[in-house]
Amino acid sequence: MNKISFYLFFAILGGCNVGENKSSGIYFGGEIVNPTSDYVVLCKDDSILDSVRLDENNRFALKLDSVTSGLYHFDHSPEYAYVYLEKGDSLQVRLNTVDFDESLVFSGKGEEINNFLVELFLANEADEKTVNSYYELDPESFNFKVDSLVAIKKNNLDQLKSQVSVPQDYLDIAMASINFNSYAFKEKYPFIHRRRVHQKSIPELPPNFYDYRKKINYNDRALAYYRPYYDYMVINIGNMSYMNCMNKCGDKGEGFNKLHFNEHKLKLIDSIFKERDLRDNLFRNVAMDYLLKTRDSWDNNRIFMEEFHKYSDNNEHIAEIDDVYQGIQNLRPDSKVPNVLVYDALGHKVDLQKISKKYENTVFYFWTGTQRMHFDNMARRIHQLSIERPDYTFIGINFNTDSTRWKAMVELNKLDTSTQFRSDNFQELTKALIIYPINKGIITKDGLIVDAFANIYGSF
């Protein structure tokens, strides 16, 4: 939690001045080095307030006349960061996407509290590595170590309060970041400890181990979209669902059944969470986690969706979840490949069914120009597989990349243009083909699906 980045800012921007804003509105601008998108988007919770295109110098400026003081986030795809804005603020940010969080620095009115949020985020990230070495400790020693890290951050927050005026809702946000990060470690402790010390069951915990739960507001509207708070709730739901199952379902072993375990999660969310946005998002998390990350039977998927609708039929994300479920159903073995249109190297539209019928054995794989490391790794893997498995034709489908950049990447990396295609409709592509995880592959034979959820690295 040092102040090095504060001084780096002046070394970097030197004479850049941010004038005092005497209005009740907000000015928010800055510079994006090595941009990965053309736009910066300012959001409050899940609502877009404004967006602006970067100029020729990769700078942007937003002026908002009527805003409420509080926590916002600005997105520069695929990254985002939080910013606390107050009426009258004139705030600038500078960052380099090569090292997004570490390079993030604010200046101007409101810089102190926003730079502290950045330092707090980086400290929480560093704690992940530190706490990772604590999980083998006994519960009391583990708690002591984690609480010591919390004390350091709270001391730094006290120092900030002594130097600048800090709004109460900002203090609530900073304390949430400190506390819920530590609470998450404690929720994970018994399960990671069990693995580390090679025990069959979780350790016996002191009666007061989870006492912090008594202080938690599980329906805090102000924090519903704040990542440390939300992430903790996801972990907490998993922990309590497991414990409830072990206590109520006995030693039937059903707690390890994917469907049964997720049914516990649905019931728990329904019983605890009443705040609408948080409740809907947590239900969505369980549904997406189950549908996308577990390869359960088709019948179990159907049963889960029936349970989901029973508990959350008015969920604001219901259409999206139903679409994912239907998309998975459409990808059963022996089904035709969904008839999605993509572009070839000449700019002509062609459908995936036609491509899949062209070859006896086909593997569709996916990549995007916004994740260079993933693309490089995938290109090497496909080159290797093309040599090892000449009986397959590997077809690359690109998304979220403009045509010019896509062609340049294909040519620069000497990819076979006859097996490279691009989609300009990411929503249609993901809805029809369920592109999760990004390393997935779709194996077809004579135009029919063999395995729509193969893994490029593990299925060959």
C-alpha positions in Angstrom: 0.0 0.0 0.0 2.7 2.5 -0.9 2.3 5.8 -2.7 4.8 5.2 -5.5 2.2 5.4 -8.2 1.2 8.9 -7.0 4.7 10.2 -7.7 5.0 8.2 -11.0 2.0 10.2 -12.3 3.8 13.5 -12.0 6.9 12.0 -13.7 4.8 10.7 -16.5 2.4 13.6 -17.1 4.6 16.4 -15.9 3.0 19.6 -16.9 -0.5 18.3 -17.5 -2.9 20.4 -15.6 -6.5 19.6 -14.5 -8.4 22.8 -14.0 -10.8 23.2 -11.1 -14.4 22.4 -11.9 -16.6 25.0 -10.3 -19.9 23.4 -11.6 -21.9 20.7 -9.9 -21.2 18.4 -12.9 -18.3 16.1 -13.4 -15.4 16.1 -15.8 -13.7 12.7 -16.4 -11.0 12.3 -19.0 -7.6 10.8 -19.6 -5.3 8.9 -21.8 -5.2 5.2 -22.8 -1.8 3.9 -23.9 -1.9 0.9 -26.2 -5.7 1.0 -26.5 -7.5 -2.3 -27.1 -10.7 -0.6 -28.1 -11.8 2.6 -29.7 -14.1 3.6 -26.8 -14.3 4.4 -23.1 -17.7 3.6 -21.5 -18.8 5.1 -18.2 -21.2 2.9 -16.2 -23.2 3.0 -13.0 -24.0 -0.5 -11.8 -25.2 -2.3 -15.0 -26.3 0.9 -16.7 -24.3 2.8 -19.4 -24.2 6.5 -18.7 -22.0 7.7 -21.5 -19.4 6.6 -23.9 -16.8 8.4 -25.9 -14.4 7.6 -28.7 -10.6 8.0 -28.2 -9.1 10.8 -30.3 -6.0 10.6 -32.5 -3.9 10.9 -29.3 -5.7 8.1 -27.5 -7.3 10.6 -25.2 -10.9 11.0 -24.1 -13.1 13.4 -22.2 -16.6 13.0 -20.6 -18.7 15.8 -19.1 -21.7 14.9 -17.1 -24.0 17.7 -15.9 -26.3 15.7 -13.6 -24.8 12.9 -11.6 -25.1 11.3 -8.2 -21.9 11.1 -6.2 -20.8 7.5 -5.8 -19.0 4.5 -7.3 -18.9 4.1 -11.0 -16.8 2.0 -13.4 -15.3 2.8 -16.8 -14.8 0.1 -19.4 -12.1 -0.1 -22.0 -12.8 -3.5 -23.5 -11.9 -6.0 -22.3 -10.9 -4.3 -19.1 -12.6 -2.1 -16.6 -11.8 -0.2 -13.4 -13.7 1.5 -10.6 -13.8 5.3 -10.1 -15.4 7.2 -7.3 -17.0 10.5 -8.6 -18.3 13.4 -6.7 -20.1 16.5 -7.9 -17.6 19.1 -9.1 -14.8 16.6 -9.7 -12.3 17.2 -12.5 -10.6 13.9 -12.7 -8.1 12.5 -15.2 -6.8 8.9 -15.5 -3.8 7.5 -17.4 -3.2 3.8 -18.0 -1.4 1.4 -20.2 -3.4 -1.6 -21.3 -0.2 -3.8 -21.3 -0.3 -3.5 -17.5 -3.8 -2.2 -17.0 -4.3 -2.2 -13.2 -0.6 -1.5 -12.2 -0.4 1.5 -14.5 -3.7 3.0 -13.5 -3.2 6.5 -12.0 -5.6 9.3 -11.3 -4.9 13.1 -11.1 -7.1 16.1 -10.3 -9.9 16.7 -7.8 -10.7 13.4 -6.3 -7.3 11.8 -7.1 -6.4 10.8 -3.5 -9.4 8.6 -2.8 -9.3 7.1 -6.3 -5.6 6.3 -6.2 -6.2 4.7 -2.8 -8.9 2.4 -4.4 -6.3 1.3 -6.9 -3.7 0.7 -4.3 -6.3 -1.3 -2.3 -7.1 -3.4 -5.3 -3.5 -4.1 -6.0 -2.9 -5.0 -2.3 -5.8 -7.4 -2.4 -4.3 -9.0 -5.5 -1.0 -9.4 -3.7 -2.7 -10.9 -0.7 -3.9 -13.8 -2.9 -0.3 -14.9 -3.3 0.5 -14.3 0.4 -2.5 -16.1 1.8 -1.9 -19.0 -0.5 1.0 -19.9 1.7 -1.2 -19.9 4.8 -3.8 -22.5 4.0 -1.8 -25.4 5.5 -1.9 -23.6 8.9 -4.4 -24.5 11.7 -7.6 -22.4 11.8 -6.5 -20.1 14.6 -3.1 -19.3 13.0 -4.8 -18.8 9.6 -7.2 -16.3 11.1 -4.5 -14.4 12.8 -2.4 -14.1 9.6 -5.4 -12.9 7.5 -6.6 -10.4 10.2 -3.0 -9.0 10.3 -3.3 -8.1 6.6 -6.7 -6.5 7.2 -5.2 -4.4 10.0 -2.5 -3.0 7.7 -5.1 -1.8 5.2 -7.4 -0.3 7.8 -4.4 1.6 9.1 -3.7 3.0 5.6 -7.4 4.0 5.3 -7.1 5.8 8.6 -4.1 7.7 7.2 -6.1 8.7 4.2 -9.0 10.0 6.4 -6.5 12.1 8.3 -5.2 13.8 5.1 -8.3 14.4 3.0 -12.1 14.7 3.4 -13.6 11.3 2.7 -17.4 10.8 2.1 -19.1 8.1 4.2 -20.2 6.1 1.3 -16.6 6.0 0.0 -15.5 4.7 3.4 -18.2 2.0 3.2 -16.8 1.0 -0.2 -13.2 0.9 1.0 -14.1 -1.1 4.1 -16.1 -3.5 1.9 -13.0 -4.1 -0.3 -10.9 -4.7 2.8 -13.3 -6.9 4.7 -14.9 -9.0 2.0 -11.5 -9.9 0.5 -10.5 -11.3 3.9 -13.9 -13.0 4.4 -13.5 -14.8 1.1 -10.2 -16.2 2.2 -11.9 -17.6 5.3 -14.7 -19.1 3.3 -12.2 -20.9 1.1 -9.9 -22.0 4.0 -11.5 -25.3 5.1 -11.7 -26.7 1.5 -8.2 -25.6 0.4 -6.8 -26.8 3.8 -8.3 -30.2 3.3 -6.6 -30.6 -0.1 -3.2 -29.2 1.1 -2.9 -31.6 4.1 -4.5 -34.5 2.2 -7.4 -35.0 4.5 -10.7 -36.7 3.6 -12.8 -34.2 5.5 -12.7 -30.5 6.2 -11.0 -29.6 9.5 -12.9 -28.9 12.7 -13.3 -25.2 13.0 -13.5 -23.1 16.1 -17.0 -22.1 17.1 -16.3 -18.4 16.3 -14.6 -19.0 12.9 -17.5 -17.6 10.9 -18.5 -15.0 13.4 -17.9 -12.3 10.8 -21.0 -13.5 9.0 -23.2 -12.1 11.8 -22.1 -8.5 10.7 -22.8 -9.0 7.0 -25.7 -7.3 5.3 -26.6 -9.9 2.6 -28.9 -7.4 0.9 -26.8 -4.2 0.6 -28.1 -2.4 -2.4 -25.1 0.0 -2.5 -22.7 -2.9 -2.9 -24.7 -5.1 -5.1 -22.5 -4.4 -8.1 -19.2 -4.0 -6.3 -17.0 -6.9 -7.2 -15.4 -7.7 -3.8 -18.9 -7.9 -2.2 -20.4 -9.9 -5.1 -17.5 -12.3 -5.3 -17.7 -13.0 -1.6 -21.4 -13.8 -1.9 -20.7 -16.4 -4.6 -18.1 -18.1 -2.5 -20.3 -17.9 0.6 -23.2 -19.5 -1.2 -21.0 -22.4 -2.3 -19.6 -22.9 1.2 -23.0 -22.8 3.0 -24.7 -25.0 0.3 -22.0 -27.6 0.8 -22.3 -27.5 4.6 -26.1 -27.6 4.4 -26.0 -30.6 2.2 -23.6 -32.5 4.4 -25.7 -31.7 7.5 -29.1 -32.4 6.0 -28.4 -35.0 3.4 -26.1 -37.1 5.5 -23.5 -39.4 4.0 -25.5 -40.2 0.8 -22.7 -38.5 -1.2 -25.3 -36.4 -3.0 -23.4 -33.3 -2.1 -20.9 -34.2 -4.9 -23.7 -34.6 -7.4 -23.6 -31.5 -9.6 -27.4 -31.2 -10.0 -28.1 -31.8 -6.3 -25.4 -29.4 -5.1 -26.7 -26.6 -7.4 -30.3 -27.2 -6.2 -29.0 -26.4 -2.7 -27.6 -23.1 -4.1 -30.9 -22.1 -5.6 -32.7 -22.8 -2.4 -30.2 -20.9 -0.3 -30.3 -17.8 -2.5 -34.1 -17.8 -2.4 -34.0 -18.0 1.4 -31.4 -15.2 2.0 -31.3 -12.7 -0.7 -34.2 -10.2 -1.2 -32.5 -7.3 -2.9 -33.6 -7.7 -6.5 -30.5 -7.0 -8.5 -28.2 -9.0 -6.3 -30.7 -11.8 -6.1 -31.1 -12.0 -9.9 -27.4 -11.8 -10.5 -26.6 -14.6 -8.0 -29.3 -16.8 -9.5 -27.8 -16.1 -12.9 -24.3 -17.0 -11.7 -25.5 -20.4 -10.4 -27.3 -21.1 -13.7 -24.4 -20.1 -15.9 -21.9 -21.9 -13.7 -23.9 -25.1 -13.9 -24.9 -25.0 -17.6 -21.5 -23.8 -18.9 -19.0 -25.4 -16.6 -20.5 -28.8 -15.8 -21.0 -31.4 -18.4 -24.0 -33.0 -16.8 -26.6 -35.2 -18.5 -29.3 -33.8 -20.7 -32.0 -35.0 -18.3 -30.3 -33.3 -15.4 -30.0 -30.0 -17.3 -33.7 -30.2 -17.9 -34.4 -30.8 -14.2 -32.1 -27.9 -13.2 -33.9 -25.5 -15.5 -37.3 -26.6 -14.0 -35.9 -25.9 -10.5 -34.4 -22.6 -11.7 -37.7 -21.4 -13.1 -39.4 -22.4 -9.8 -37.2 -20.1 -7.7 -36.4 -17.3 -10.2 -38.9 -17.3 -13.0 -39.1 -13.5 -13.0 -35.3 -13.1 -13.2 -34.3 -10.2 -15.4 -31.7 -12.5 -17.0 -34.2 -15.3 -17.7 -34.2 -14.9 -21.5 -30.4 -15.1 -21.6 -30.4 -18.2 -19.4 -33.1 -19.9 -21.4 -31.1 -19.1 -24.6 -28.0 -20.7 -23.2 -29.9 -23.8 -22.2 -31.6 -24.1 -25.6 -28.2 -23.5 -27.3 -26.7 -26.4 -25.3 -29.7 -28.6 -26.3 -29.2 -27.7 -29.9 -25.6 -29.0 -29.7 -26.4 -32.6 -28.9 -24.5 -35.3 -30.7 -25.8 -36.2 -34.2 -27.4 -32.7 -34.5 -26.6 -30.4 -37.4 -24.2 -27.6 -36.8 -26.2 -24.4 -36.1 -26.7 -22.4 -39.3 -24.5 -19.4 -38.4 -23.2 -17.1 -41.1 -19.5 -16.1 -41.1 -17.2 -14.3 -43.5 -14.4 -15.9 -45.5 -11.2 -14.2 -46.5 -12.8 -12.6 -49.6 -15.6 -11.1 -47.6 -18.2 -13.6 -48.8 -20.8 -14.9 -46.3 -20.9 -18.7 -45.8 -22.8 -20.8 -43.3 -21.2 -23.2 -40.8 -23.3 -26.1 -42.0 -21.8 -25.8 -45.5 -18.3 -25.6 -44.1 -18.9 -28.7 -41.9 -20.2 -30.7 -44.8 -17.2 -29.8 -47.0 -14.9 -32.0 -44.9 -15.4 -35.5 -43.4 -14.0 -34.6 -40.0 -14.0 -31.0 -38.9 -13.0 -29.2 -35.7 -14.2 -25.6 -35.2 -12.0 -23.6 -32.8 -12.4 -19.9 -31.7 -10.1 -16.9 -31.2 -10.3 -13.2 -30.8 -7.9 -10.3 -31.7 -8.4 -8.8 -28.2 -6.5 -11.7 -26.5 -3.1 -11.9 -28.2 -1.6 -14.5 -25.9 -4.6 -16.8 -26.3 -4.3 -16.4 -30.1 -0.6 -17.2 -30.1 -1.1 -20.3 -28.0 -4.0 -21.4 -30.1 -2.1 -20.9 -33.3 0.7 -23.1 -32.0 -1.7 -25.8 -30.8 -3.6 -25.9 -34.1 -0.4 -26.2 -36.0 0.7 -29.1 -33.8 -2.7 -30.8 -34.1 -2.7 -30.4 -37.9 0.4 -32.4 -38.1 -0.6 -35.0 -35.5 -4.2 -35.4 -36.7 -4.2 -35.0 -40.5 -7.6 -36.8 -40.5 -9.2 -33.6 -39.2 -9.6 -30.2 -40.8 -9.3 -27.4 -38.2 -11.5 -24.3 -38.9 -10.8 -21.1 -37.1 -13.7 -18.8 -36.2 -12.7 -15.3 -35.2 -14.9 -12.9 -33.2 -14.7 -9.4 -31.8 -12.1 -8.3 -34.3 -12.6 -5.9 -37.2 -12.0 -7.2 -40.7 -8.8 -5.3 -41.3 -7.1 -6.4 -38.1 -8.4 -10.0 -38.6 -6.9 -10.2 -42.1 -3.6 -8.8 -40.9 -3.3 -11.3 -38.1 -4.2 -14.2 -40.5 -1.6 -13.1 -43.0 1.1 -12.2 -40.4 0.8 -15.6 -38.8 0.7 -17.4 -42.2 -2.6 -19.1 -41.4 -4.4 -20.9 -44.2 -7.0 -18.4 -45.4 -9.3 -21.2 -46.7 -9.8 -22.4 -43.1 -10.2 -19.0 -41.4 -13.5 -17.2 -41.0 -14.8 -14.2 -39.1 -18.1 -13.4 -37.3 -19.3 -9.9 -37.0 -22.2 -10.9 -34.8 -20.7 -12.0 -31.4 -24.1 -12.4 -29.7 -25.4 -14.7 -32.4 -22.2 -16.7 -32.5 -22.1 -17.2 -28.7 -25.8 -17.9 -28.4 -25.7 -20.6 -31.1 -22.4 -22.2 -30.4 -22.0 -21.6 -26.6 -18.4 -20.4 -26.8 -17.3 -21.3 -23.3 -14.6 -21.9 -22.4 -12.7 -20.1 -25.2 -10.5 -23.2 -25.6 -13.5 -25.3 -26.7 -13.8 -27.0 -30.0 -16.7 -28.4 -31.9 -16.0 -31.7 -33.6 -18.2 -32.7 -36.6 -18.3 -35.6 -39.0 -20.1 -35.3 -42.3 -21.9 -32.2 -41.1 -23.2 -33.7 -37.9 -22.0 -32.9 -34.4 -19.8 -35.5 -32.7 -18.8 -33.4 -29.6 -19.8 -29.8 -29.2 -17.9 -29.4 -26.0 -14.4 -30.7 -26.8 -11.3 -29.1 -25.5 -8.6 -28.1 -28.0 -5.9 -29.0 -25.5 -7.4 -32.1 -23.9 -9.6 -33.9 -26.4 -7.0 -35.0 -28.9 
